[in-house]
């Protein structure tokens, strides 16, 4: 457990108004949970700000609840001693405040917060999420994205699904996607097709309306894959500080992505029982919940062992990769994995990389396999592509290979 001097935490904390009597014990709880000094200071500052704001509005601490938290989150700050006047508290700031509020509930200072009512679902969407999960095998983030898209389209589509017709559906789609990028437009089209199929199965709209949804025009495989060469990959791996737990974890993450082409979601959702050390394999769920076992390369396996044996924080969860700072919890967002890649690119001094997210290493893994002589079928299996048509995307990076498989231009027959 980290040793943090409470005096050093409070040196830069302004008075906390009605929250003041509880700040020291709140800080002590955070320290006991393993929070770093700077994190404890930020939590205490946020709690003190809440106390000053409540004092300025003549609100006693006993009235603190969801309504007051919501009002605090929306206020344009003109509080006494405020550091950022005229701005609303950010989401992270409000999360810290909520942590303080939950501490007060546990201590019996304020009553338990009223449970918020579940968000009502529009009638046409009733059962859609469950259908996507059970019958389409989609993962929770994808389900949420599809539901959000349909919620955006419903005002234009209308809530009376029995009246939908092909012309109306097509008109709504074309109006909505005309100013969107190809990627976003394809998401809207895919979500709407799924929604119309769901309604048809339920008998709530005409059959085959999904065929009325126009296809987003694009040239297939028209762009070159974005990837890093072997030298840049080596520099990224070497940039991880193996004397620190964070560096050991990040190196294991990077090696799994550059050797096996794992997606950020694969890293985020990996569990301890996905690792079969006797067989030397790792189990990965692909899109549509298709399960595949991939051979674990030696360097990636050794990096995993180093992390799990020596550096992984003690936790009740069976997720492999955890946040290293308190509160210890599983990596819950793919953006965190992309952040690991971005930080490694910066440490390695790689200027103007093709992209900065986790998918860059997936492209790099595929390109490396291709150049080492792996067939498109093998690469498709590792990347869990349903068709080698997608894998062929990576063949364009190897000019030498393309020249070998290219057909000669037909010559004019002699007379």
Secondary structure by P-SEA (a helix, b strand, c coil): ccccccccccccccccccccccaaaaaaaaaaacccaaaaaaaaaaaaaaaaaaaaaccccccccaaaaaaaaaccccccccccccccccaaaaaaaaaaaaaaaaacccccccccccccccccccaaaaaaaacccccaaaaaaaaaaaaaaccccccccccccaaaaaaaaaaccccccaaaaaaaaaaaaaaaaaaaaaccccccccccccccccccccccbbbbcaaaaaaaaaacccccaaaaaaaaaaaaaaaccccaaaaaacccccccccccbbbbbccccbbbbbbbcaaaaaaaaaaaaccccccccccccccccccccccccaaaaaaaaaaaaaaaccccccccccaaaaaaaaaaaaaacccaaaaaaaacccccccccccccccaaaaaaacccccccccc
